[in-house]
Every structure is written in structure tokens, then in C-alpha cells.
């Protein structure tokens, strides 16, 4: 059974509060793990796509019937860090046999009954009962109470994706983006050049290069309408494939990390440099 997951809101800075728990933000695929009353396992993405057949090793995790868990599906790299490109490769290719781990962080349903109205810490205790021991296939997200700032500093040193701050008393708000759950992303920053824009009627996108001229990716996020107009007003050099090339404009962007191909992952506009 699919249940639309509770979503995170953003906050720019971590904070310390005894009203919150702090978790590592895992860089993977959001997964709803459902076991019906007959014990049949079904796996769903956050957009209600059933993906059960892609991960047969998750069929027999000894999760009780009538359970629905929320969590993240990850593949760890050689240093034990979640590797987003690796989990996407495993998701897209039946030939990829990378080791996956389902990391559960919440319980939506137990023994066939929804427990979304229970406070978060009570649901965490129930999760501990359902998954008493972590294995290579299923584990629980670890958390601490408060200390968001220090935790964020620690994950920055390890070049991890970010943290999640959750109110201890938060209910599970099905299908909602809630202020009770906040993510703080460990963005990287760089100065790059906008050298073109995607032709209409295709979706908006700015063509980016690094300062040495290498292709850096396409920026689709965080560009206000006024800044788009500024780009469109630049002198056109030529048309090339799906892009109109213009005189270059230097800008500062934030991004998640560099991909294995050396491109900016999810670049977002900050300001003109």
C-alpha cells in the first residue's frame, strides 16, 4: 500500500534546540516499504511508482505484516558514504548489482493501523522494535537530540549532503511539506560562466562552463525572472543545437556536489559575480 510521504522544508542555517532531533540527510532514493496483511512486500518511490521488482533482495527482511516504513534507499561508496550516482545506476540498470541498504527513519503503519498521530519519538521507539538490529540490507537512521550546529559542522568536514532537524513531538503529516521537518543542505559554491540559454519551447535552462571553459552543466533552479531577462538581453553569438549561445556572464552558483563526470549537480543561481 502506498502512502504519500511527509516532505521536508528548507532552512538555510542549522540551529540548536532541545525540541528537535538531528539526523543525517541521506543521499539516495526515498522509499516507502509496505508489507500487507498477508506479508507481501511492495516498494514505492515518493511519487507512487511501484519499484518492487527492482530490488528483490528487500523482499525478505522479516518486517511484520501490516507495516509501512518510510526511509531512504542508498548505495555506499568505498568510504561508507551514500553515493547518489551509484544508487541511481542500480535503480536504472538490472545489470547493476551494487549492494543496497534501506535505511528506515519512520513508521507510518504498524499491525495494519496508522500511527501517524503519535509523536516522532514514540514512532522511533516503535521502529526500534520493528528493526531491532541493523544489517547490510536494512538499518535505522541514527539521531541525536539537539546539537544541530555541531552536527552540521561535522557533516561538512565529511562532505556529506546535509542534516534534517525534526521536532520531537511532530506527527507524521501524510503528503505534506511540513515546517516540523527541516533540511539544511551542505551546499558547495563556485564561480562559473553562463554562456547560453535553452531555446524555447524547451524547459528553461542556462548553459554553464567553468572558468577554464569546460562544460559545467545546465542550471534550471533558482534563477529569478528578472535575471532571466538579463540573460536574454545579452548579445547572441550563434545558435547551437538546443541552445542560443551568448557573450559569457560570470555568476556564483551553489550546488550539491560534483558528479563523477565533473559536472555541477543541481546548480542554483546565487548572484552575478
N, C-alpha and C positions, 0 to 999 in steps of 0.2 A: 504494500500500500504506500502510495506516495503522499507525503505531507510537505507542503511548501515550507522551506526552511526560513528561520529568522535571519535577517540580514544585519550587517554592521553599518554603522555610521562612521564618519571620519572625524578625527580631531588632529590638529597639527602638532600638538605637543603632548608628551606623556605627563602624568601627574601622580601624586601620592595621595591616596585616600583609603582609610580603613573600611570604607563602604564598598570597595571594589576588590576583585581578584584580578591578577595579571597572568596572562598566558602567552606563550609563543605563538605568533601567527605563522601557520604552516603554509608553505608554498606548494599547493597541489590542486586537486580537484575536489570540490565539495561533493560529499556523498551522503545520501540518505540510505541507511541499511535497514531493510524491513524484513521481519520474519513473521509470516502469517500464523494463524491459529493452528494450522496443520504442519507448521515447521518449514514451509517453503520460503527460501530466501529470494528477495528481489532487491536489486540495487538501482538507485535513481540518481541522476545528476540534479543540480538545483533547478533546472528548467524542465523537470518532469520527463526527461528522456530515460527510458529503461536501458541500463547498460549491464545487466546481469551477465550476459553471455561473454562479456569481455574479460571477466575476472573470475574464472571458475574456482580458483584456489580459495575464494572467500565464501564458498557455499557451506562449508562445514566448520564453523567457528564455535560451535556449541553455545550459540546465543538462544535463550529460551523463546518458545513460541509466543506470539503476541507482543514482540518487542520492536520498537522503531528507534534507531540511534541516528544521531547527527554527528558528522565528523568530516575528516579530510583524508583523501587517498593520496599517499606520497610514494615517491621513489627516492631513496637516499643515495647521495654520492659517496665517493670513497672516504670522505671525511665525516660522513654521517649527517650531512646537511640535506634538507629537501631540495631536490633538483626538478624544477618545473618542466624543463625541456624533456627530461627523461620520463617523467610521468605522462606527458603528452604523447611522447613516442610510443610508450606502452599502450596508451589508450587508442592510438590511431592504427597501430600495426599488430596483427595477430602473430607475426613472426618475432616480435619483441618479447623476450621472456624475462625482462627485468623484475627483480623482487619488489613487490608492492607491500605496503603496510596501510591498513585502515586505522587511523588514529581518531578514536571517538572522543568527543568533548561534551556531549549532552545526550539525554534520554527524552524522547518525545512521548513514547508509549511503553507501558510495562504491563504484562499479563492482559493485553488487549484493551487496556484503559489508558487514555491520555492523562499525562501528569504535568501538563504544561502550566497549570496554575500553581504548582509547587515552586518555592523559591529555588534559585540556582544551586545553592549549597546543598539543599536536600536532594536535588536531582543528581548532583555529583556523588553523593553517598550511594544513591541507587545505582549509578553507573559503576561504582566500585564493586557492588555486589554482582552485577551482571558480567563485568570483566574483571575478575579478581586478580588475574595475572597477565602481564603484558607478554606478548610473543612477537615473533617476526612478522606475523600476519595481522594481528590486532593489538592495539595498545591504547592507553588513555592519555589525553593531554594533561601534562603536569601544570600546576598553577601555584602561585603564592598569593598571600593576602597583602594588598597594597604594594608599595615599593615600585610603582610604575616607572619612575625616572631612572632608578638604578638598573632595573631590568632592561630598559631601553638602551641605556649606555652599554650594557653587556652584549646585547644582540648586535649593536653597531660594530663593536670590536670583532664580532664573528661574521660580519657581513651577511646577517640573516634578514629575512623580509620585514619583520616588524613585530609588534605586540598587539594584544587585544586586552582591553580593560572592560570587565563586566561587573555590573552591580551584583552584590551577593544576594540581594533579595529579588533579582529580576525574574519575572515569569517568562516563559517561552512564548514569544509573540509570533504565531504562525504567519508566514508570508509577509511580515512587516520589517521595514528597516527601522530599527529602534535606537533611541538615544541611550538605552540601557547597556548596549554593547558598542564599544568604540574601538576602532583600529587606528594605530599610529604606524605609518609606513616609514621604513628606513630608506628614504629616497636618496639617490645619488644625483649630483648636479654636474652639468658640463656646459661649456660654450660651444655652439655649433653654428652652421650656416643654413639658412633657408635659401634654397636655390631654385625652387619651383613649387607649383601647386597642381593638384589633380584636376583634370578637366571635368567640367560638368557634362552629363548629369551624374557622373560617378560621385560617391561619397566624398566629403571634404577630406583633404589631407595635404600636408606640406612636406615637400621633399627635402631631406636633410643630408648634409655632409659634415664630416669632421673638419677641423682646421687644416688638415693636410690633404683635403679633397676626397677622402674615402667616403663611400656611401655609408650613412649612419642610420637610415630607416625613414619611416614616414610618420609624421606627427599628426594625430587626429584628435587629441584631447586638449582641453584647457585653453583654446585659442578664442578670445572674445571676438564678437562680430566686428568691433572697431579695428582690431589688429588684423583680421582677415581682409578688411577693406584696404588697410595699409599695404598689405602684401599684393593685393590685386592691382594696386596703383603703381607698382614698380614696372620699370621698363622690361618689356618682353624681349628675350634673346632669340628663342626659337621654340617650336613645338616638337616634342619628342615622345612617341608612344602615348601613354596616358597622362602625360604631364606637360604643362606650359612652363618653360624654363625662364627665369628672370635673373636680373642682377642680384647677387647674393646679399643677404641681410644677416648680420650676426645676432644671435639670440641665446639666451640662457634657458636651459630646459632641465626638468627633473625627470628621473626615470628609475625603474625598479633595479635593473642591473644590466650588464652587457650579456647578450646571448653568446652561445658558443661560436657563432659566426661573426662576433664582434660588433653586433648592432645594438642600438638602444632599445631596451624592452619598455614598451608603453611610455614613450616620451610625452611630456606635457609642458605646455608653454609656461614660462615664469615671467620673462621680461626681455625687452630688446637690450642687447649688450653694447 
